[in-house]
């Protein structure tokens, strides 16, 4: 009994010391120094909750095979001879990369053509071990599969004392966390420059217990975003695209909020929800695109001239047995998000049901979904 109590006290004491030391080390970490290691050999095929997160959409405008190729077989094609000559040195070519900021989001303006940035972005993700789940050039979207980050630490990495404590309390040092990234690429300034947006989605495995059966299990659930990791990966992408390390670090840290704005959810035509932004149409369009990235929305198509995003989403009311078995893809419906400027500095965002069935469940979903977008700002 005395030995058990002593071990418990030692465990609490040392755990507190380790936690304090680890937090101190985390606080000392600066941009560019964070230790990020993704484990490409770690499979997440058992990820089933929610099921739609593991299944690629079958409604992409282009087939995945057209764009996902081994990095050594991938070729870069350009429309003019000058770019073909420069292609061989593209990975090391310096580039002017600016950092823009609005609220909590940062994005890049790269002094390279979109087709060049497209190939470099794919190579950047592959360099961290990620497989490309979706690559749709028509809408400028690259999305990866999940990879494990910070897995269970091997005993040899823990040190003798911590390893002994781990065995004594018969527990795992840490449950897995998995990440995936989405990079959205859009032409800027007549196609001579490129706007690049990177967003992170994370999930974590959590332990659950069943009181009736006295059994334990683990499930995957959405994890709060790690904004520092997202900024770190944006910094790494910035340097991969050709920016000097020191300059990239300074620009990201020094980035100031370009514009502040208000957004509200109001009742629109037919009872559907609408958003009202205190911005012009293009800035609203940029912010809506970012919010859809944050919500991991399935964007099938978009038209910047029309001001429309075409998305496939599962309404909350439809989720049930079928979605648990077949995934949300089986119950997704198509909707249109339209951005329209109505004043010098006022833009409205409408939700349209493309089926034109006008069900009350869809009206309710419009408030839920546009409300989720508004919460991103």
Buried (B, 14 or more C-beta within 10 A) or exposed (E): EEEEEEBEEBBEEBEEEBEEEEEEEEEEEEBBEBEEEBBEEBEBEEBEEBBBBBEBBEEBEEEBEEBBEEEEEEEBEBEEEEBEEEBEEBEEBEBEBBBBBBBBBBBBBBBBBBBBBBBBBBBBBBEBBBEBBBBBBEBBBBBBBBBBBBBEBEBEEBEEEBBBBBEEEEEEBEBBBBBBBBBBBBBBEEEEBBBBBBBBBBBBBEEEEEEEEEEEEBEBEEBEBBEEBBBBBBBBBBBBBBBBEEBBBEBBEEBEEEEEBEBEBEEBEEEBBBBBBBBBBEBBBBBBBBBBBBBBBBBBBBEBEEBBBBBBBBBEBBBEEEBEEEBBBBBBBBBBBBBBBEEEEBBBBBBBBEEEEEEEEBBBBBBEBBEEBBEBB
